[in-house]
Amino acid sequence: MPGDKVRVGLVGCGVMGKSLATQLRTIEQAELVAACDAFEEAAKAFASEFGIWVTTNLDELLARNDIDAVLIATPPHLHAEQTVAAAQARKHVFCEKPMALTVEDCDRMIAVCRENNVNLMIGQVLRYFPIHAKVKELVSSGELGRLISITIYRLGGGFTGIWAKDWRKSKSLSGGMLMEVNTHELDYLHWVGGKVESVFAMGGNFLHRDYDYPDCVFAILKFRNGALGMLHASQVSIAGDYGGRADCEKGSLLFPKLWGGELIVQTEDGHKVFKAEELSTENPVRRELREFVESILERRPPAITGEDGRCAVALALAIYRSIETGKPISLRGWIM
Ligand SMILES: NC(=O)c1ccc[n+]([C@@H]2O[C@H](COP(=O)([O-])OP(=O)(O)OC[C@H]3O[C@@H](n4cnc5c(N)ncnc54)[C@H](O)[C@@H]3O)[C@@H](O)[C@H]2O)c1
């Protein structure tokens, strides 16, 4: 790394790749040097939009000595192999969620990054949305007493518009709804509620017959600290919605519009309102990339590690297994 800049290569020039590239370019200590997309048209379009060198061959990108780190924004089934290849080429890795499709792949990614002394950060970006972050801060501070229960609902109507990609219909490519969409919420529940003891879930494919996985799921989580969590994950909702609530011994946290909106904290003494725009205005994707870049420059682990990404993957897999077996599934052994 020359001076105090991290030189970055992007892998996957699709929707998220462009979002990462756009935000990275606003970070002074980072420079986007090159990009790779397996599809020539996507690579060329990216080159003309961002004015940088591109290739369709990942090995060629990884062979460049002027790249310190890569951002991986390809479909989920590619994350493990591409992370392993990048780490072996001694590049720090920022990998989009879901980290991988199996716990074994997550373990491989963590091990190879450790062996090659490179950072591994997973793009669990919800942690940087202002309302999400404020809920975590208040629960962790203990000022409202012990967490008793937390519920998150994220309802969509299926993958349309820019999200309508064939790979999203296949569980073996995307990980299905619980990985492709809800690793966000599973990471969040785990971050706020702590380690999960077990899950029990019901779900099925109700509407999108062309998806080979459940499109509506109710999952109950039992945390090791005794608290309860619930995720209502759905792609069958015409109206859609995204929010939740948490109840602690001495106060309730109400967040009916998680992406923005406000957080109401209700105690016996009255209520307080936090508005998203007053908490933070930094773009959450910029914020996560800034953390990645700063962690490399400061030679420290990033705030969101491979172990965090692995927990979200383990939770999704356990929920799928509970749906299939009709039984509660213990996370002991999966989440250390
Ligand atoms: N953090 C978020 O909020 C968020 C939002 C959207 C997507 N994502 C994640 O980003 C990842 C990509 O999603 P997307 O919406 O950008 O998908 P996309 O389909 O728009 O883009 C994927 C790109 O990867 C390219 N690609 C496919 N195989 C490749 C290979 N072998 N080597 C290099 N490039 C290859 C494709 O040509 C495509 O351009 C997924 O893991 C998804 O979950 C995260």
Ligand as a Chemical Component Dictionary entry (heavy atoms), coordinates in Angstrom:
data_LIG
# 
_chem_comp.id                   LIG 
_chem_comp.type                 NON-POLYMER 
_chem_comp.pdbx_formal_charge   0 
_chem_comp.three_letter_code    LIG 
# 
loop_
_chem_comp_atom.comp_id 
_chem_comp_atom.atom_id 
_chem_comp_atom.alt_atom_id 
_chem_comp_atom.type_symbol 
_chem_comp_atom.charge 
_chem_comp_atom.model_Cartn_x 
_chem_comp_atom.model_Cartn_y 
_chem_comp_atom.model_Cartn_z 
_chem_comp_atom.pdbx_ordinal 
LIG N1  N1  N 0  -25.866 -5.217  0.790   1  
LIG C1  C1  C 0  -26.966 -5.135  0.094   2  
LIG O1  O1  O 0  -27.920 -4.473  0.503   3  
LIG C2  C2  C 0  -27.072 -5.868  -1.199  4  
LIG C3  C3  C 0  -27.989 -5.451  -2.168  5  
LIG C4  C4  C 0  -28.019 -6.145  -3.368  6  
LIG C5  C5  C 0  -27.192 -7.238  -3.566  7  
LIG N2  N2  N 1  -26.322 -7.617  -2.605  8  
LIG C6  C6  C 0  -25.440 -8.788  -2.786  9  
LIG O2  O2  O 0  -24.499 -8.510  -3.815  10 
LIG C7  C7  C 0  -24.239 -9.693  -4.556  11 
LIG C8  C8  C 0  -24.534 -9.404  -6.033  12 
LIG O3  O3  O 0  -25.878 -8.984  -6.188  13 
LIG P1  P1  P 0  -26.309 -8.048  -7.415  14 
LIG O4  O4  O 0  -27.677 -7.579  -7.123  15 
LIG O5  O5  O -1 -25.250 -7.057  -7.675  16 
LIG O6  O6  O 0  -26.336 -9.118  -8.592  17 
LIG P2  P2  P 0  -26.191 -8.857  -10.155 18 
LIG O7  O7  O 0  -26.697 -10.057 -10.844 19 
LIG O8  O8  O 0  -26.768 -7.516  -10.499 20 
LIG O9  O9  O 0  -24.614 -8.736  -10.373 21 
LIG C9  C9  C 0  -23.742 -9.834  -10.273 22 
LIG C10 C10 C 0  -22.612 -9.603  -11.278 23 
LIG O10 O10 O 0  -21.660 -10.661 -11.123 24 
LIG C11 C11 C 0  -21.236 -11.039 -12.413 25 
LIG N3  N3  N 0  -20.671 -12.380 -12.392 26 
LIG C12 C12 C 0  -21.322 -13.569 -12.467 27 
LIG N4  N4  N 0  -20.423 -14.582 -12.405 28 
LIG C13 C13 C 0  -19.199 -14.018 -12.265 29 
LIG C14 C14 C 0  -17.886 -14.535 -12.129 30 
LIG N5  N5  N 0  -17.646 -15.861 -12.110 31 
LIG N6  N6  N 0  -16.853 -13.668 -12.003 32 
LIG C15 C15 C 0  -17.063 -12.331 -12.031 33 
LIG N7  N7  N 0  -18.286 -11.791 -12.167 34 
LIG C16 C16 C 0  -19.344 -12.621 -12.269 35 
LIG C17 C17 C 0  -22.483 -10.912 -13.278 36 
LIG O11 O11 O 0  -22.156 -10.809 -14.649 37 
LIG C18 C18 C 0  -23.104 -9.643  -12.732 38 
LIG O12 O12 O 0  -22.660 -8.499  -13.434 39 
LIG C19 C19 C 0  -25.107 -10.778 -3.944  40 
LIG O13 O13 O 0  -24.354 -11.492 -2.990  41 
LIG C20 C20 C 0  -26.216 -10.019 -3.247  42 
LIG O14 O14 O 0  -26.750 -10.690 -2.134  43 
LIG C21 C21 C 0  -26.231 -6.934  -1.435  44 
# 
loop_
_chem_comp_bond.comp_id 
_chem_comp_bond.atom_id_1 
_chem_comp_bond.atom_id_2 
_chem_comp_bond.value_order 
_chem_comp_bond.pdbx_ordinal 
LIG N1  C1  SING 1  
LIG C1  O1  DOUB 2  
LIG C1  C2  SING 3  
LIG C2  C3  SING 4  
LIG C2  C21 DOUB 5  
LIG C3  C4  DOUB 6  
LIG C4  C5  SING 7  
LIG C5  N2  DOUB 8  
LIG N2  C6  SING 9  
LIG N2  C21 SING 10 
LIG C6  O2  SING 11 
LIG C6  C20 SING 12 
LIG O2  C7  SING 13 
LIG C7  C8  SING 14 
LIG C7  C19 SING 15 
LIG C8  O3  SING 16 
LIG O3  P1  SING 17 
LIG P1  O4  DOUB 18 
LIG P1  O5  SING 19 
LIG P1  O6  SING 20 
LIG O6  P2  SING 21 
LIG P2  O7  DOUB 22 
LIG P2  O8  SING 23 
LIG P2  O9  SING 24 
LIG O9  C9  SING 25 
LIG C9  C10 SING 26 
LIG C10 O10 SING 27 
LIG C10 C18 SING 28 
LIG O10 C11 SING 29 
LIG C11 N3  SING 30 
LIG C11 C17 SING 31 
LIG N3  C12 SING 32 
LIG N3  C16 SING 33 
LIG C12 N4  DOUB 34 
LIG N4  C13 SING 35 
LIG C13 C14 SING 36 
LIG C13 C16 DOUB 37 
LIG C14 N5  SING 38 
LIG C14 N6  DOUB 39 
LIG N6  C15 SING 40 
LIG C15 N7  DOUB 41 
LIG N7  C16 SING 42 
LIG C17 O11 SING 43 
LIG C17 C18 SING 44 
LIG C18 O12 SING 45 
LIG C19 O13 SING 46 
LIG C19 C20 SING 47 
LIG C20 O14 SING 48 
# 
